[in-house]
């Protein structure tokens, strides 16, 4: 581990002590019957009750739910690493590679005890909607009668919110400001051609761009805009600032990133441009590097290329308040093992800062992560972030409630993580087969040590 957690001038020592694709192989399902089919006239609801239920159909009940909550990824062709489309009734009656009807897989995944779908950060199903899909599947997933227009919609099956491929001209830090854009994107080695993605189940790769001298004395990044090209296989992007400037141009393997890099941005399906608050920016200096990490999933054939990455928008306005990310979380020496094992990291803040968003991060075995604040001289913990259930496949950026953004001296931050290790002994580490527990918290003014709120469990 290149850096160890330490103290910052504004933080007292802690008070106490990258993805499985959504495929069939990662889902435990009985191949003969993934769900027990109910008797024809009764079914059990999610609140435990039983009784007569209506017959649900694709056209009458299920299609609207699926098209509203699932088509961002399960469109045609599937996007963001999703294994199959859910556009038509016929799609739900295909069979998986375990010979399970797709509708049964759907019903299982939306009610799964771990990594349920839809993932956090995407529109969630209500309890009633989950019951409708489950009961519809138990009843054999009938089609029903299509409407007179055949159910045709404008732009049917087109994924939305995949990111921008051009800068948003409406994003300006000030009417009189000038600046530049810096693109950090995937490409082949030694040229600017789109990167040829190899056949792979999952892969993490990085590319870097060295920041050149700007025309102004000071330069700040104020917006991080995702440039999304290969929506079929790009799972997520992360953006780092490398002050050492020692990374290769890329592509290079980076499933475990260098802890000396400062995390400054990220993208996952459904997320757009990250814009700093007015008067705030991430400071850039000549010679440092911007590094993008791309995670590719479920590439089954040659011929796939990508040039995704970030467009970093900068300003030459001087005197901006410098922003960055604070790591609030916990590491451990002894391996964890259990169905509901947890760790907690707590620290006390001793200087005023403003926190405006958080990026929770765990790995594949995580089940839940929270971020809480306890105000000085009080006993109450207020929840700022609660991702339950956690999904490694979708790691959202959470906007902090404006009423809770100001952190004052004496306030405490607490990150709490839970895991189901499935009988394995799991170490703390950067690789995806290890585990982590962090909330990366956007804040200003910048604290000098990004690891100040990192606890160690003995």
LUMRO-136784 format. One record per residue (C-alpha): chain; residue number from 1; x, y, z. Coordinates in steps of 0.25 Angstrom, whole numbers. Layout:
// LUMRO-136784
[site 'A', NUM, [X, Y, Z]]
...
// end
This chain:
// LUMRO-136784
[site 'A', 1, [0, 0, 0]]
[site 'A', 2, [8, 13, -5]]
[site 'A', 3, [2, 22, 6]]
[site 'A', 4, [-3, 20, 20]]
[site 'A', 5, [-15, 27, 26]]
[site 'A', 6, [-10, 39, 34]]
[site 'A', 7, [-14, 51, 41]]
[site 'A', 8, [-18, 65, 35]]
[site 'A', 9, [-17, 78, 42]]
[site 'A', 10, [-32, 79, 42]]
[site 'A', 11, [-35, 65, 47]]
[site 'A', 12, [-32, 57, 60]]
[site 'A', 13, [-28, 43, 59]]
[site 'A', 14, [-39, 33, 56]]
[site 'A', 15, [-48, 30, 68]]
[site 'A', 16, [-48, 15, 66]]
[site 'A', 17, [-38, 7, 62]]
[site 'A', 18, [-55, -12, -39]]
[site 'A', 19, [-68, -24, -45]]
[site 'A', 20, [-76, -37, -47]]
[site 'A', 21, [-84, -35, -59]]
[site 'A', 22, [-99, -37, -58]]
[site 'A', 23, [-98, -51, -64]]
[site 'A', 24, [-104, -64, -61]]
[site 'A', 25, [-92, -70, -56]]
[site 'A', 26, [-91, -60, -44]]
[site 'A', 27, [-105, -63, -40]]
[site 'A', 28, [-109, -75, -31]]
[site 'A', 29, [-122, -80, -37]]
[site 'A', 30, [-127, -95, -37]]
[site 'A', 31, [-127, -98, -52]]
[site 'A', 32, [-139, -107, -51]]
[site 'A', 33, [-148, -96, -43]]
[site 'A', 34, [-142, -83, -39]]
[site 'A', 35, [-155, -79, -33]]
[site 'A', 36, [-166, -88, -27]]
[site 'A', 37, [-178, -86, -35]]
[site 'A', 38, [-190, -83, -27]]
[site 'A', 39, [-204, -90, -28]]
[site 'A', 40, [-212, -84, -39]]
[site 'A', 41, [-221, -75, -31]]
[site 'A', 42, [-212, -71, -19]]
[site 'A', 43, [-199, -65, -17]]
[site 'A', 44, [-191, -59, -6]]
[site 'A', 45, [-188, -44, -5]]
[site 'A', 46, [-175, -38, 0]]
[site 'A', 47, [-182, -34, 13]]
[site 'A', 48, [-184, -49, 16]]
[site 'A', 49, [-199, -49, 13]]
[site 'A', 50, [-206, -59, 4]]
[site 'A', 51, [-219, -58, -4]]
[site 'A', 52, [-226, -57, -17]]
[site 'A', 53, [-218, -50, -28]]
[site 'A', 54, [-221, -44, -41]]
[site 'A', 55, [-215, -50, -54]]
[site 'A', 56, [-204, -41, -58]]
[site 'A', 57, [-199, -40, -73]]
[site 'A', 58, [-188, -33, -80]]
[site 'A', 59, [-196, -23, -88]]
[site 'A', 60, [-206, -20, -76]]
[site 'A', 61, [-196, -19, -65]]
[site 'A', 62, [-181, -23, -67]]
[site 'A', 63, [-177, -16, -79]]
[site 'A', 64, [-179, -2, -74]]
[site 'A', 65, [-171, -5, -61]]
[site 'A', 66, [-159, -11, -69]]
[site 'A', 67, [-159, 0, -79]]
[site 'A', 68, [-159, 11, -68]]
[site 'A', 69, [-149, 4, -59]]
[site 'A', 70, [-140, -5, -67]]
[site 'A', 71, [-138, -1, -81]]
[site 'A', 72, [-126, 9, -78]]
[site 'A', 73, [-117, -4, -79]]
[site 'A', 74, [-127, -15, -84]]
[site 'A', 75, [-130, -9, -97]]
[site 'A', 76, [-127, -14, -111]]
[site 'A', 77, [-115, -16, -112]]
[site 'A', 78, [-112, -17, -97]]
[site 'A', 79, [-104, -5, -91]]
[site 'A', 80, [-94, -4, -80]]
[site 'A', 81, [-91, -18, -79]]
[site 'A', 82, [-105, -24, -78]]
[site 'A', 83, [-106, -38, -83]]
[site 'A', 84, [-119, -37, -90]]
[site 'A', 85, [-131, -28, -95]]
[site 'A', 86, [-144, -27, -88]]
[site 'A', 87, [-151, -19, -99]]
[site 'A', 88, [-162, -29, -103]]
[site 'A', 89, [-170, -40, -97]]
[site 'A', 90, [-162, -50, -106]]
[site 'A', 91, [-149, -46, -99]]
[site 'A', 92, [-154, -50, -86]]
[site 'A', 93, [-157, -64, -91]]
[site 'A', 94, [-143, -67, -96]]
[site 'A', 95, [-135, -76, -88]]
[site 'A', 96, [-122, -73, -80]]
[site 'A', 97, [-109, -81, -82]]
[site 'A', 98, [-114, -89, -70]]
[site 'A', 99, [-127, -92, -77]]
[site 'A', 100, [-135, -84, -68]]
[site 'A', 101, [-146, -75, -74]]
[site 'A', 102, [-142, -60, -74]]
[site 'A', 103, [-155, -56, -67]]
[site 'A', 104, [-151, -65, -56]]
[site 'A', 105, [-137, -59, -55]]
[site 'A', 106, [-143, -45, -55]]
[site 'A', 107, [-152, -49, -44]]
[site 'A', 108, [-141, -54, -36]]
[site 'A', 109, [-131, -43, -38]]
[site 'A', 110, [-141, -32, -34]]
[site 'A', 111, [-143, -39, -21]]
[site 'A', 112, [-129, -44, -19]]
[site 'A', 113, [-124, -43, -4]]
[site 'A', 114, [-111, -37, -10]]
[site 'A', 115, [-108, -28, -22]]
[site 'A', 116, [-123, -27, -25]]
[site 'A', 117, [-127, -20, -38]]
[site 'A', 118, [-129, -9, -42]]
[site 'A', 119, [-115, -5, -36]]
[site 'A', 120, [-114, 7, -26]]
[site 'A', 121, [-114, 20, -34]]
[site 'A', 122, [-124, 15, -44]]
[site 'A', 123, [-140, 17, -43]]
[site 'A', 124, [-144, 7, -32]]
[site 'A', 125, [-156, -3, -33]]
[site 'A', 126, [-167, -1, -22]]
[site 'A', 127, [-171, -13, -14]]
[site 'A', 128, [-184, -14, -22]]
[site 'A', 129, [-176, -14, -35]]
[site 'A', 130, [-167, -25, -30]]
[site 'A', 131, [-179, -33, -26]]
[site 'A', 132, [-185, -31, -40]]
[site 'A', 133, [-173, -36, -47]]
[site 'A', 134, [-171, -48, -38]]
[site 'A', 135, [-185, -53, -38]]
[site 'A', 136, [-186, -51, -53]]
[site 'A', 137, [-174, -60, -55]]
[site 'A', 138, [-180, -70, -45]]
[site 'A', 139, [-193, -70, -54]]
[site 'A', 140, [-184, -74, -66]]
[site 'A', 141, [-182, -59, -71]]
[site 'A', 142, [-194, -58, -80]]
[site 'A', 143, [-193, -48, -91]]
[site 'A', 144, [-208, -43, -91]]
[site 'A', 145, [-214, -34, -102]]
[site 'A', 146, [-206, -23, -108]]
[site 'A', 147, [-212, -10, -111]]
[site 'A', 148, [-217, -5, -124]]
[site 'A', 149, [-205, 2, -127]]
[site 'A', 150, [-196, -10, -124]]
[site 'A', 151, [-189, -3, -113]]
[site 'A', 152, [-180, 6, -122]]
[site 'A', 153, [-173, 17, -114]]
[site 'A', 154, [-165, 29, -119]]
[site 'A', 155, [-150, 24, -118]]
[site 'A', 156, [-154, 11, -113]]
[site 'A', 157, [-142, 3, -108]]
[site 'A', 158, [-132, 14, -108]]
[site 'A', 159, [-124, 16, -95]]
[site 'A', 160, [-124, 30, -89]]
[site 'A', 161, [-115, 38, -81]]
[site 'A', 162, [-102, 30, -85]]
[site 'A', 163, [-93, 43, -84]]
[site 'A', 164, [-90, 54, -94]]
[site 'A', 165, [-80, 54, -106]]
[site 'A', 166, [-78, 69, -106]]
[site 'A', 167, [-76, 80, -96]]
[site 'A', 168, [-88, 86, -90]]
[site 'A', 169, [-87, 101, -94]]
[site 'A', 170, [-97, 105, -83]]
[site 'A', 171, [-87, 101, -72]]
[site 'A', 172, [-78, 113, -69]]
[site 'A', 173, [-72, 117, -56]]
[site 'A', 174, [-74, 132, -58]]
[site 'A', 175, [-78, 141, -70]]
[site 'A', 176, [-64, 147, -72]]
[site 'A', 177, [-56, 134, -70]]
[site 'A', 178, [-48, 127, -80]]
[site 'A', 179, [-41, 114, -80]]
[site 'A', 180, [-39, 101, -88]]
[site 'A', 181, [-43, 87, -89]]
[site 'A', 182, [-34, 75, -86]]
[site 'A', 183, [-39, 61, -92]]
[site 'A', 184, [-34, 48, -85]]
[site 'A', 185, [-40, 37, -93]]
[site 'A', 186, [-37, 22, -97]]
[site 'A', 187, [-28, 20, -109]]
[site 'A', 188, [-18, 10, -115]]
[site 'A', 189, [-4, 10, -110]]
[site 'A', 190, [5, 21, -118]]
[site 'A', 191, [-6, 27, -126]]
[site 'A', 192, [-20, 33, -124]]
[site 'A', 193, [-28, 22, -130]]
[site 'A', 194, [-40, 17, -122]]
[site 'A', 195, [-35, 6, -113]]
[site 'A', 196, [-37, -8, -118]]
[site 'A', 197, [-44, -16, -107]]
[site 'A', 198, [-40, -30, -105]]
[site 'A', 199, [-49, -41, -103]]
[site 'A', 200, [-51, -41, -87]]
[site 'A', 201, [-60, -44, -76]]
[site 'A', 202, [-56, -32, -68]]
[site 'A', 203, [-44, -22, -70]]
[site 'A', 204, [-39, -9, -63]]
[site 'A', 205, [-30, 0, -72]]
[site 'A', 206, [-24, 14, -70]]
[site 'A', 207, [-19, 25, -79]]
[site 'A', 208, [-12, 38, -75]]
[site 'A', 209, [-11, 52, -80]]
[site 'A', 210, [0, 61, -75]]
[site 'A', 211, [-5, 75, -72]]
[site 'A', 212, [3, 86, -80]]
[site 'A', 213, [5, 100, -76]]
[site 'A', 214, [-7, 109, -77]]
[site 'A', 215, [-8, 123, -81]]
[site 'A', 216, [-11, 128, -67]]
[site 'A', 217, [-4, 128, -54]]
[site 'A', 218, [-15, 119, -48]]
[site 'A', 219, [-24, 108, -54]]
[site 'A', 220, [-35, 100, -48]]
[site 'A', 221, [-44, 89, -53]]
[site 'A', 222, [-59, 92, -50]]
[site 'A', 223, [-66, 82, -58]]
[site 'A', 224, [-64, 67, -62]]
[site 'A', 225, [-72, 63, -74]]
[site 'A', 226, [-73, 48, -77]]
[site 'A', 227, [-70, 45, -92]]
[site 'A', 228, [-77, 32, -94]]
[site 'A', 229, [-75, 24, -107]]
[site 'A', 230, [-76, 9, -105]]
[site 'A', 231, [-89, 8, -97]]
[site 'A', 232, [-90, -7, -99]]
[site 'A', 233, [-78, -11, -91]]
[site 'A', 234, [-73, 1, -83]]
[site 'A', 235, [-77, -1, -68]]
[site 'A', 236, [-71, 11, -61]]
[site 'A', 237, [-60, 22, -62]]
[site 'A', 238, [-52, 28, -51]]
[site 'A', 239, [-44, 40, -52]]
[site 'A', 240, [-31, 43, -43]]
[site 'A', 241, [-21, 54, -42]]
[site 'A', 242, [-7, 49, -41]]
[site 'A', 243, [2, 60, -36]]
[site 'A', 244, [15, 51, -37]]
[site 'A', 245, [13, 51, -52]]
[site 'A', 246, [19, 37, -53]]
[site 'A', 247, [8, 29, -60]]
[site 'A', 248, [10, 23, -74]]
[site 'A', 249, [2, 29, -85]]
[site 'A', 250, [-6, 16, -86]]
[site 'A', 251, [-13, 7, -88]]
[site 'A', 252, [-8, 0, -75]]
[site 'A', 253, [-15, -10, -65]]
[site 'A', 254, [-20, -3, -53]]
[site 'A', 255, [-30, -11, -46]]
[site 'A', 256, [-23, -7, -33]]
[site 'A', 257, [-20, 8, -34]]
[site 'A', 258, [-9, 15, -28]]
[site 'A', 259, [-13, 21, -15]]
[site 'A', 260, [-4, 33, -17]]
[site 'A', 261, [-14, 37, -28]]
[site 'A', 262, [-25, 47, -24]]
[site 'A', 263, [-39, 42, -28]]
[site 'A', 264, [-46, 54, -34]]
[site 'A', 265, [-58, 49, -42]]
[site 'A', 266, [-66, 37, -47]]
[site 'A', 267, [-77, 32, -56]]
[site 'A', 268, [-87, 21, -56]]
[site 'A', 269, [-99, 18, -65]]
[site 'A', 270, [-109, 29, -63]]
[site 'A', 271, [-99, 40, -58]]
[site 'A', 272, [-96, 53, -65]]
[site 'A', 273, [-86, 64, -63]]
[site 'A', 274, [-80, 67, -50]]
[site 'A', 275, [-80, 82, -47]]
[site 'A', 276, [-73, 88, -35]]
[site 'A', 277, [-81, 99, -27]]
[site 'A', 278, [-79, 113, -31]]
[site 'A', 279, [-65, 119, -27]]
[site 'A', 280, [-60, 105, -25]]
[site 'A', 281, [-50, 96, -33]]
[site 'A', 282, [-40, 85, -34]]
[site 'A', 283, [-26, 92, -35]]
[site 'A', 284, [-17, 87, -47]]
[site 'A', 285, [-2, 90, -49]]
[site 'A', 286, [7, 87, -60]]
[site 'A', 287, [14, 74, -60]]
[site 'A', 288, [3, 67, -52]]
[site 'A', 289, [-6, 56, -59]]
[site 'A', 290, [-20, 53, -61]]
[site 'A', 291, [-23, 38, -61]]
[site 'A', 292, [-35, 32, -66]]
[site 'A', 293, [-39, 17, -62]]
[site 'A', 294, [-49, 10, -71]]
[site 'A', 295, [-55, -3, -67]]
[site 'A', 296, [-60, -12, -78]]
[site 'A', 297, [-70, -24, -77]]
[site 'A', 298, [-75, -36, -85]]
[site 'A', 299, [-67, -34, -97]]
[site 'A', 300, [-70, -47, -105]]
[site 'A', 301, [-65, -44, -119]]
[site 'A', 302, [-53, -36, -126]]
[site 'A', 303, [-56, -23, -133]]
[site 'A', 304, [-61, -15, -121]]
[site 'A', 305, [-54, -1, -119]]
[site 'A', 306, [-55, 10, -110]]
[site 'A', 307, [-51, 25, -108]]
[site 'A', 308, [-59, 28, -95]]
[site 'A', 309, [-53, 37, -84]]
[site 'A', 310, [-55, 50, -78]]
[site 'A', 311, [-54, 65, -84]]
[site 'A', 312, [-49, 73, -72]]
[site 'A', 313, [-53, 88, -73]]
[site 'A', 314, [-44, 98, -67]]
[site 'A', 315, [-45, 113, -63]]
[site 'A', 316, [-34, 123, -62]]
[site 'A', 317, [-41, 130, -51]]
[site 'A', 318, [-31, 132, -39]]
[site 'A', 319, [-34, 130, -25]]
[site 'A', 320, [-44, 119, -25]]
[site 'A', 321, [-46, 111, -13]]
[site 'A', 322, [-39, 98, -15]]
[site 'A', 323, [-48, 85, -15]]
[site 'A', 324, [-44, 70, -14]]
[site 'A', 325, [-49, 57, -8]]
[site 'A', 326, [-47, 52, 6]]
[site 'A', 327, [-46, 37, 9]]
[site 'A', 328, [-56, 34, 20]]
[site 'A', 329, [-55, 19, 23]]
[site 'A', 330, [-48, 8, 30]]
[site 'A', 331, [-37, -3, 27]]
[site 'A', 332, [-34, -16, 34]]
[site 'A', 333, [-22, -25, 37]]
[site 'A', 334, [-30, -38, 41]]
[site 'A', 335, [-38, -44, 29]]
[site 'A', 336, [-53, -43, 30]]
[site 'A', 337, [-62, -55, 29]]
[site 'A', 338, [-77, -55, 31]]
[site 'A', 339, [-91, -54, 26]]
[site 'A', 340, [-93, -40, 32]]
[site 'A', 341, [-79, -36, 36]]
[site 'A', 342, [-77, -21, 37]]
[site 'A', 343, [-67, -10, 40]]
[site 'A', 344, [-68, 4, 45]]
[site 'A', 345, [-59, 16, 43]]
[site 'A', 346, [-61, 29, 51]]
[site 'A', 347, [-53, 42, 51]]
[site 'A', 348, [-55, 56, 57]]
[site 'A', 349, [-53, 68, 48]]
[site 'A', 350, [-46, 80, 55]]
[site 'A', 351, [-47, 90, 44]]
[site 'A', 352, [-59, 96, 36]]
[site 'A', 353, [-62, 89, 23]]
[site 'A', 354, [-73, 88, 13]]
[site 'A', 355, [-77, 74, 8]]
[site 'A', 356, [-86, 74, -5]]
[site 'A', 357, [-86, 60, -10]]
[site 'A', 358, [-81, 46, -7]]
[site 'A', 359, [-76, 34, -15]]
[site 'A', 360, [-78, 21, -7]]
[site 'A', 361, [-68, 10, -11]]
[site 'A', 362, [-68, -5, -7]]
[site 'A', 363, [-65, -17, -15]]
[site 'A', 364, [-73, -30, -20]]
[site 'A', 365, [-77, -35, -6]]
[site 'A', 366, [-82, -22, 0]]
[site 'A', 367, [-97, -22, 4]]
[site 'A', 368, [-99, -8, 10]]
[site 'A', 369, [-91, 5, 12]]
[site 'A', 370, [-95, 17, 20]]
[site 'A', 371, [-89, 31, 23]]
[site 'A', 372, [-94, 38, 36]]
[site 'A', 373, [-91, 51, 43]]
[site 'A', 374, [-91, 54, 58]]
[site 'A', 375, [-91, 69, 62]]
[site 'A', 376, [-82, 73, 73]]
[site 'A', 377, [-88, 72, 87]]
[site 'A', 378, [-100, 63, 82]]
[site 'A', 379, [-103, 49, 83]]
[site 'A', 380, [-111, 48, 70]]
[site 'A', 381, [-105, 42, 57]]
[site 'A', 382, [-111, 47, 44]]
[site 'A', 383, [-111, 39, 31]]
[site 'A', 384, [-105, 45, 19]]
[site 'A', 385, [-103, 33, 10]]
[site 'A', 386, [-110, 19, 11]]
[site 'A', 387, [-108, 10, 0]]
[site 'A', 388, [-116, -3, 3]]
[site 'A', 389, [-114, -12, -4]]
[site 'A', 390, [-100, -9, -9]]
[site 'A', 391, [-97, -13, -23]]
[site 'A', 392, [-83, -13, -29]]
[site 'A', 393, [-89, -12, -42]]
[site 'A', 394, [-94, 2, -40]]
[site 'A', 395, [-87, 12, -30]]
[site 'A', 396, [-95, 25, -30]]
[site 'A', 397, [-90, 39, -27]]
[site 'A', 398, [-99, 44, -15]]
[site 'A', 399, [-102, 59, -14]]
[site 'A', 400, [-102, 63, 1]]
[site 'A', 401, [-114, 69, 7]]
[site 'A', 402, [-111, 84, 6]]
[site 'A', 403, [-116, 86, 21]]
[site 'A', 404, [-105, 76, 25]]
[site 'A', 405, [-93, 81, 16]]
[site 'A', 406, [-86, 89, 26]]
[site 'A', 407, [-77, 82, 35]]
[site 'A', 408, [-72, 89, 48]]
[site 'A', 409, [-61, 87, 57]]
[site 'A', 410, [-64, 75, 67]]
[site 'A', 411, [-74, 69, 57]]
[site 'A', 412, [-71, 54, 54]]
[site 'A', 413, [-73, 46, 41]]
[site 'A', 414, [-75, 31, 41]]
[site 'A', 415, [-75, 21, 30]]
[site 'A', 416, [-81, 7, 33]]
[site 'A', 417, [-80, -5, 23]]
[site 'A', 418, [-86, -19, 23]]
[site 'A', 419, [-82, -31, 15]]
[site 'A', 420, [-86, -45, 12]]
[site 'A', 421, [-73, -52, 10]]
[site 'A', 422, [-80, -66, 6]]
[site 'A', 423, [-71, -73, 15]]
[site 'A', 424, [-58, -67, 10]]
[site 'A', 425, [-48, -60, 18]]
[site 'A', 426, [-46, -46, 11]]
[site 'A', 427, [-35, -37, 13]]
[site 'A', 428, [-34, -22, 11]]
[site 'A', 429, [-28, -18, -2]]
[site 'A', 430, [-30, -10, -15]]
[site 'A', 431, [-33, -22, -24]]
[site 'A', 432, [-47, -26, -27]]
[site 'A', 433, [-45, -40, -20]]
[site 'A', 434, [-41, -32, -7]]
[site 'A', 435, [-51, -22, 0]]
[site 'A', 436, [-51, -7, 3]]
[site 'A', 437, [-60, 2, 11]]
[site 'A', 438, [-60, 17, 7]]
[site 'A', 439, [-68, 29, 5]]
[site 'A', 440, [-60, 38, -4]]
[site 'A', 441, [-66, 52, 0]]
[site 'A', 442, [-65, 64, -9]]
[site 'A', 443, [-62, 76, 0]]
[site 'A', 444, [-56, 90, 1]]
[site 'A', 445, [-47, 96, 5]]
[site 'A', 446, [-37, 85, 2]]
[site 'A', 447, [-31, 77, 13]]
[site 'A', 448, [-16, 74, 12]]
[site 'A', 449, [-17, 59, 14]]
[site 'A', 450, [-28, 52, 7]]
[site 'A', 451, [-27, 40, 16]]
[site 'A', 452, [-30, 48, 29]]
[site 'A', 453, [-43, 41, 32]]
[site 'A', 454, [-37, 27, 29]]
[site 'A', 455, [-38, 18, 41]]
[site 'A', 456, [-31, 5, 44]]
[site 'A', 457, [-38, -7, 50]]
[site 'A', 458, [-29, -15, 59]]
// end
